Amino acid sequence: MNAIQEAKAEKIISTVPINEIKEALLNEYRRRIIRYKMMDETMKKKYGMTFQEFESKNVVKEQDFSWQVESDSMEWEHAIEGIRYAEKKLNGIS
């Protein structure tokens, strides 16, 4: 972070109560978890299995590395990792 960014951050922190900042962060992580869980559920329905099963069955290879399946795999993995990350952050803030 450079000096200009630090000055802006300090100005925000000095004008916005810390409880409001904390609540905004909590709400953002909750929103992300909901979005990622919706993606996880969508993919579970689409493929009829969990991400772990999808990976262990190597569905991407089974489907000849089709663009759609590879794209779904990347999005799904991002959602699973996003859930873990956001939950960890939520627990750290709470």
Backbone bond lengths (Angstrom), bond angles and torsions (degrees), N, CA, C in turn:
res aa  C-N    CA-C-N  psi(-1)  N-CA   C-N-CA  omega(-1)  CA-C   N-CA-C  phi
1 M - - - 1.449 - - 1.527 107.66 -
2 N 1.315 116.16 130.82 1.470 118.87 179.75 1.534 110.62 -87.75
3 A 1.313 116.19 175.72 1.470 121.67 -175.18 1.527 112.42 -61.47
4 I 1.329 117.24 -38.27 1.473 120.52 -179.94 1.527 110.10 -65.89
5 Q 1.332 116.13 -43.68 1.463 119.98 179.20 1.529 110.88 -64.85
6 E 1.325 116.45 -40.04 1.464 120.23 178.04 1.524 111.39 -62.81
7 A 1.308 116.77 -41.16 1.464 120.78 179.17 1.523 110.46 -64.11
8 K 1.343 116.76 -42.35 1.471 120.27 178.10 1.518 110.78 -64.05
9 A 1.336 117.01 -42.50 1.462 121.15 179.88 1.525 110.77 -62.89
10 E 1.325 116.56 -43.33 1.464 120.09 179.07 1.522 111.52 -64.13
11 K 1.340 117.01 -36.97 1.473 120.80 178.34 1.527 109.84 -63.87
12 I 1.327 116.68 -44.56 1.470 120.75 179.09 1.523 109.96 -62.10
13 I 1.328 115.83 -48.12 1.468 120.12 -178.63 1.522 111.48 -61.37
14 S 1.325 116.49 -36.15 1.473 119.21 -178.57 1.527 112.65 -75.75
15 T 1.344 118.19 -22.30 1.466 119.90 -177.29 1.532 113.50 -101.33
16 V 1.328 116.77 -21.76 1.469 119.90 -178.94 1.523 108.32 -108.05
17 P 1.322 117.32 126.32 1.474 119.75 179.03 1.532 111.14 -57.17
18 I 1.319 115.59 140.49 1.459 121.77 -176.70 1.540 111.55 -58.12
19 N 1.325 116.71 -33.50 1.473 119.61 178.77 1.526 111.59 -64.42
20 E 1.349 116.71 -35.29 1.464 120.23 177.71 1.527 110.98 -69.35
21 I 1.314 116.52 -39.12 1.462 120.46 177.31 1.528 109.56 -63.85
22 K 1.324 115.96 -45.52 1.472 120.90 179.42 1.527 110.40 -60.46
23 E 1.319 116.96 -45.50 1.469 120.63 -179.62 1.526 111.55 -64.33
24 A 1.316 116.83 -38.90 1.467 120.44 177.48 1.526 110.75 -63.06
25 L 1.324 117.13 -42.77 1.467 120.90 177.33 1.523 111.47 -63.73
26 L 1.322 116.31 -45.36 1.471 120.01 178.28 1.526 110.81 -58.55
27 N 1.330 116.62 -45.42 1.467 120.42 179.94 1.524 111.89 -63.86
28 E 1.312 116.61 -39.17 1.469 120.28 178.93 1.531 110.83 -64.08
29 Y 1.314 117.50 -45.23 1.469 119.53 179.04 1.530 111.45 -66.75
30 R 1.329 117.36 -36.37 1.478 119.81 176.17 1.529 110.79 -64.00
31 R 1.333 116.24 -40.95 1.466 121.17 178.80 1.530 110.38 -62.66
32 R 1.317 115.76 -43.67 1.463 119.44 178.94 1.524 111.39 -62.14
33 I 1.328 116.59 -43.19 1.469 120.20 179.50 1.520 110.52 -60.10
34 I 1.317 117.01 -43.87 1.462 120.47 178.59 1.519 110.61 -60.94
35 R 1.338 117.01 -46.60 1.464 121.01 179.96 1.531 111.34 -61.53
36 Y 1.322 116.96 -44.90 1.466 120.60 179.84 1.527 111.66 -66.65
37 K 1.319 117.12 -38.39 1.469 119.64 178.82 1.527 110.94 -67.56
38 M 1.319 116.65 -34.73 1.468 119.51 176.04 1.524 110.36 -63.77
39 M 1.323 117.10 -41.45 1.463 121.50 177.36 1.530 109.89 -63.45
40 D 1.314 117.00 -44.46 1.469 121.33 178.55 1.528 110.59 -58.48
41 E 1.317 117.05 -46.54 1.464 120.87 179.77 1.529 112.05 -64.29
42 T 1.321 116.29 -39.99 1.468 120.53 178.29 1.524 110.21 -60.43
43 M 1.312 116.47 -45.64 1.467 120.51 -179.22 1.526 111.90 -69.52
44 K 1.331 116.81 -36.89 1.471 119.66 176.58 1.527 110.24 -59.32
45 K 1.326 116.52 -43.33 1.465 120.54 178.59 1.519 111.37 -67.40
46 K 1.324 116.74 -42.12 1.461 121.14 -177.55 1.524 111.55 -62.88
47 Y 1.327 117.29 -42.55 1.457 120.93 -175.26 1.531 113.86 -103.28
48 G 1.327 116.84 -7.12 1.468 120.66 177.43 1.515 113.79 67.51
49 M 1.337 116.45 29.82 1.470 120.24 -179.63 1.524 109.57 -162.54
50 T 1.321 115.35 169.30 1.459 120.48 176.07 1.526 109.42 -80.35
51 F 1.334 116.02 169.27 1.460 119.53 178.29 1.527 110.99 -63.52
52 Q 1.339 116.95 -38.04 1.453 120.14 179.56 1.533 110.56 -62.11
53 E 1.336 116.59 -42.12 1.471 119.99 177.21 1.529 110.46 -65.51
54 F 1.313 116.09 -42.07 1.463 122.54 178.53 1.529 110.25 -55.92
55 E 1.325 116.05 -45.96 1.462 121.46 179.78 1.531 111.29 -68.75
56 S 1.330 117.02 -45.86 1.469 119.62 -176.52 1.533 112.34 -66.83
57 K 1.333 116.30 -30.00 1.474 120.16 177.81 1.529 111.34 -83.88
58 N 1.326 116.26 -5.32 1.463 122.47 179.96 1.534 111.21 51.47
59 V 1.316 114.90 52.61 1.467 122.30 -177.35 1.528 111.70 -59.57
60 V 1.314 117.37 -34.49 1.463 119.53 179.94 1.528 109.73 -60.17
61 K 1.318 116.54 -45.50 1.463 120.55 178.90 1.526 110.57 -67.13
62 E 1.353 116.25 -42.49 1.471 121.14 178.65 1.525 111.24 -55.97
63 Q 1.316 116.21 -35.46 1.463 121.82 -177.44 1.533 111.77 -93.00
64 D 1.320 116.49 22.41 1.467 123.03 177.70 1.529 113.31 55.79
65 F 1.319 115.62 37.18 1.457 121.43 175.95 1.532 112.42 54.18
66 S 1.324 115.81 39.09 1.471 119.26 179.46 1.532 109.44 -63.55
67 W 1.322 114.68 148.66 1.456 120.24 -178.21 1.519 111.64 -55.90
68 Q 1.337 117.34 -44.68 1.467 120.76 -177.07 1.521 111.57 -62.06
69 V 1.326 117.00 -45.17 1.470 119.97 -178.11 1.529 110.50 -69.04
70 E 1.307 117.29 -40.47 1.469 119.61 177.90 1.523 110.70 -64.53
71 S 1.314 116.33 -42.21 1.458 120.96 178.65 1.529 110.51 -62.75
72 D 1.337 116.43 -44.91 1.470 120.73 177.09 1.520 110.57 -60.01
73 S 1.321 116.06 -42.38 1.461 120.69 -179.30 1.530 110.90 -60.00
74 M 1.321 116.52 -45.09 1.470 120.03 -179.84 1.523 111.39 -66.18
75 E 1.328 116.80 -43.22 1.471 120.10 178.92 1.522 111.12 -63.46
76 W 1.331 114.94 -42.21 1.456 120.60 -178.19 1.525 110.37 -64.83
77 E 1.326 116.23 -45.99 1.462 119.72 178.65 1.533 110.60 -61.94
78 H 1.321 116.64 -40.11 1.465 120.89 177.51 1.532 110.14 -60.74
79 A 1.318 116.96 -41.10 1.469 121.08 179.52 1.528 110.99 -64.73
80 I 1.334 116.88 -45.32 1.473 120.95 -179.31 1.535 109.73 -62.03
81 E 1.327 116.78 -46.69 1.461 120.39 179.05 1.527 110.91 -66.79
82 G 1.330 116.73 -35.36 1.460 121.00 177.63 1.516 112.28 -63.34
83 I 1.323 116.61 -39.37 1.472 121.09 176.95 1.525 109.60 -61.47
84 R 1.327 116.46 -49.13 1.477 120.44 -179.61 1.529 111.20 -59.07
85 Y 1.327 115.29 -46.78 1.460 119.97 -177.66 1.533 111.27 -63.56
86 A 1.317 116.93 -48.81 1.465 120.87 -177.04 1.526 111.24 -65.55
87 E 1.335 117.20 -38.34 1.469 119.67 177.76 1.524 110.61 -65.76
88 K 1.330 116.88 -39.24 1.464 120.58 177.44 1.529 110.07 -62.42
89 K 1.324 116.57 -44.40 1.464 120.25 179.24 1.530 111.15 -65.14
90 L 1.329 116.45 -41.84 1.474 119.92 177.94 1.509 110.93 -58.57
91 N 1.331 116.14 -46.25 1.459 120.11 179.90 1.515 111.90 -63.60
92 G 1.323 116.45 -34.59 1.466 120.16 178.73 1.517 113.25 -70.65
93 I 1.319 116.75 -31.13 1.468 120.34 -178.94 1.520 111.11 -83.88
94 S 1.311 116.94 -37.42 1.479 121.47 -175.93 1.512 114.01 -63.08
